[in-house]
Amino acid sequence: MQSELYRNLIEATLERSEGRFVDTISIGLGYTAVTTSDGSCGVSFTYLDKKEGCTVVKDPMDYEGKPVSELLKLLDSEKLVERSAAIALINAVNNPASAELPEDDGTLFAKLGIAKETRCAMVGYFGPVVAQMEKAGAHLEVIDEGKEMGNAERFFRYMESEAEALILTSTSIINGSTESILERLRPGARCAMLGPTTPIMPEAFRFLPVDYLGGISVVNPEGVLAAVRHGKGTPAINRHAKKVLCQVHPPKSTTAGS
């Protein structure tokens, strides 16, 4: 059964996509990029399933030149790499809207109340964010399945009972784990979803305990496409994009122990 988050993302994308077509799809080793007929570009982490041969995408359909609605259907695919393409499309369709947002001013920690001894949880390892948390003196528990970091039982027990703030990777949208993770978040804890994969569509996330969406708006599509072709990662993508931060819910109390 389709998740509520997927339904919301599809609805929000279709509302923005009238008259637009898929232009190009580029599936790189690190990121996937999709461009649309109006010149917009969006990216998503390339979530690769276990390779069983030389063919990564088995869907015979050529989506380039097709209406946005056709590629968007892959959000329900059993293949994670195909979902990656659908989310890159969502971000491309939404790029004109995200471009209107101000550039991230670097105040996320203040917004989440992260300071000395704040109890933080992180799903998906963000190296630069970890460094900032360590500098701030926050207590941090991390789990990252791909990097084989953390103990799931211990982590979720901590997230359910102690965490005051959660940083959640938006790659969880691709593998469909976002909602099940957030169901276990301690009531009242603050949460931000981060990464270039993040769809900056606050209306799609309002049923969830997500306070902020942090992602990008592509400003140089050709630069992003080159980075994708060359197998580059987030730093290279970010050089051709504007970081944005969008509020989903009114701010919660950031008093320690809240």
N, C-alpha and C positions, 0 to 999 in steps of 0.2 A: 504494500500500500504506500502511495506517495506521501512523503512527510509534509507537514504544514509549512516548513521552511521552503521546501522545493516549490510547493504550490504558490507561496507568496512571491518567490523570486520569479517564477514564470509569469505570474499575473503582472508584476511590476514591469517586467521586460517587455511584454506584449503591449502594455499601455504606452511605452516609449518608442516602439519600433515600427510604427506605421510607415509603409512605403520604403523600408530599408531592407537591403539584401546583404547576404554574406559576400564579402569580397575575397579575402584570402584566409586560409587556416595554416598556421605554422606550428608543428609539434616538435619542440626542441627537447634536448635531454634534461634541461632544468625547468624551463617554462614553455607554456603554450601561448601563442598570440593569435588573435582573430581580428581582422579588420572588416569594416562594413562599408557599404556603398557611399556613405556620406563622409568617408575619410577617417572615421573614428577607429580607435584601437583599444583593445583590452587584453589583459593577460591573466593567466592562472598557472599555478604550480602544475607541472606535468606529473601526474600520479600514475606511475607505470604498474600494471599488473605483472605478475610473473610471466616472463617471455617463454613461449612454447615453440618459437620459431622466428623467422625473419619478419613476419607480419605482426605489427603492433595493433593496427586498427583493421578489424575484419569487416566492418560495415561497408558494403559495396557502393553506397550512395556517395556521389560527389556533391558536397554541400555548397561549394563555391558557386556563386550566382543564384543560389536559391534564397527564398524568403527566410528571414530570421527565425520564423516559427518552426522551420524544418530542423535546423541544427539545434534549436532549443530543446527539442524532444529528447536529445541525448542526455539530458540531465537525469533521466530515468534509466539510462543504460546500466547493464550489469558490469560493463567495462569502465574502470576508473579513468583510464586515459580519455575515453569519450566524454565522460562527465567533465573532465578538465577542459575540453574544447567548448562545452556548453557554458561553463562558468566564465571562460575567457570571452565568449560572445556576450554574456550578460554584462560584463564589465565594459565591453566595447560599446554596447547600446547605451549604457549609463554614463559613458565618458563625458558627453557634453554637460550633463548635470553635475558630475563630480568636479568638472573644470570650474564651475561657478563657486565652489567652496573656497574659503581662504586657505592658504598654506598652513600646514600643521605648525603650531607655534612652540612645540616642545614642552607643553604643560601637562602631558598625560599623567605623569606621576602625581602632580598636585591635584588633578581632577579625581584620581583614584585614591588619593590619600596615602600614597606610598612614601614612607619616611623611615626613620630609624626604628627597627623592631617591628615594623608592619609585617604581618604574616601573609605571604604571597604564595600563590600557586601558579605554575606555568605548564600548559599543555602545548608541546612543540617548542624546542629549544631556540630561543632568539638570543644569539651571542651578545649583540650590542645592548639589548635590554637587560640581560643578566649582569653585564658589567656595570650598568647604571644602578641596578638594584644593590649590588655589592657595595658600590660607592656610597649609596644612601644608607647602608646598614640595615636593610630589610632582611627578614628571614625568608628564604626561598626554598620551595620544593618543586622539582621539575620532573616531568615524565615526557619522554619522546621515544615512541616505539621504533621509528626508523633508525635512531641513533642508539637504541638499546639502553636508554637512560631511565633510571627510576624503577621503583617497585610499585606495580599497579595497586595492590591491596593497600599498602601504606599510603600511597599518594592520595587515593580517593577517600580514605578515612580522614586524612588531614584536610582535604578540600571540603568535605562534608561538615567537619566539626570545628575547624580552627581558622581556615583561610579568610582573610579580610578582603583580598583582592585576587582576581584571576586574570591572567593573560592567556588567551586561547588562540591558537593558530587557526586561520581560516581554511587551511587545508582540511580541517575537520568537516567542512561543507562537502568536499569532494567525496570523502569516504562515508559520509552520512552519519557521522558520530556526534555532530554538534549538539543536537537536542538531548541525547542520552547523557552526554557529559554535563550539560548545564542543569539537568534534572538533579544532579548530585552536588550542586554548588550550595554552600551554606547560605541560608536566607539572610539577606541584608548585605552580603558581600558584593563588592563592586567588580565589574567585568568589562574588559575590552577585547575585541577580536581584532587581530592584527595581521598584516602581510599584504603583498601585492594581489593576492587572490581575493581579498575582501570585496564583496559587492557593497558599494556605498549607497545602500537603499534602506534607510532606517525603518521605513514602513514594513519591510519584510521581516524585521527582527523584533518588532514591538511585543510580540507574545512571549518573548524569551527574556531572561534576566541579563540582557546585554546593555551596558550603559553607553559604550562608545565603539564606533567602527573606525579603524585606522587602516587606510590603504593608500592607493595612488590614483592620480589622474594622468594619463599619458599625454605628454606635450610634444614629443618627437617620435611619431610612429616608426619612421625609418630607422631611427636609432634603436628602438625597442626590437624591431624585427631582426636587425643585425645581431643584437645581443642574443636573441633566441636562436638564430641560425648557428651561432658560434658556441652554443652550449653554456652561455654565461649564466650567472646567478643574480641574486637580488641587488647587490651593489651596482652592477652594470645596468640593470633595468632601471634602478632609481635615478641614474644619471640623466635619463630621458623622460622623467616623470616628476610630477609635483606630489609631495606627500600631503595627504589630507586627513583630517580627523573630524568625525561627525557624531554628534550626540544623538542617542536613541531615546533615552528616558531622562526626565529631570534628575539632577544630581542627588545622590544619596548622601547621608551624613558620612563624613570622613573622619569622625572621631575614633581614635584608636580603641579597638575592642568592640566597635559597633557591630 
